[in-house]
């Protein structure tokens, strides 16, 4: 998996994580292209444990990929019906307000 934590002044942290095999891939969702870039999701591979810790403390989350979404489901952070499929790949956003 890849992970990047974005620090947004006044808004907290945005944790972005994706499955390793998706980095650099462009997915289609209708007429919209979704590019999974290292600039947003990070460029260094991390462990599932590191992703889990980051997800546990995040104020906002953007995740894409079967493994990372399954991890968030197992942690009870999201429900299956809260996910969408983008080009056949599960994607979820989490916001704490």
C-alpha positions, 0 to 999 in steps of 0.5 A, a space after each residue: 500500500 501507499 500512504 500520504 498524510 496531507 496536513 491542511 491548516 485549520 482542517 486537520 489531516 487528510 490521509 490518502 491511501 491506495 493499494 500498491 498495484 494502483 499507483 500510476 493507474 488511471 480509472 474511468 468512472 463514467 466520463 470522469 478519469 481518476 488518476 491514482 498519483 504518487 503526488 496524492 497517495 504517496 510514493 513510498 510503500 508502507 505496511 498495513 499496520 502503518 495505514 491502520 494507525 494513520 486511518 485511526 487518527 485521521 480527520 479525513 480519509 481518501 482510500 482506493 483499492 480492495 486491500 485498503 478499503 477492506 482494512 477500513 471495513 474491518 476497522 469499522 470506519 466505513 460500511 460497504 454501502 458507503 463505498 463506490 466503485 471506480 473502474 471496478 475498484 472500491 473507493 471511499 471517503 471519510 469525513 469527521 465533522 
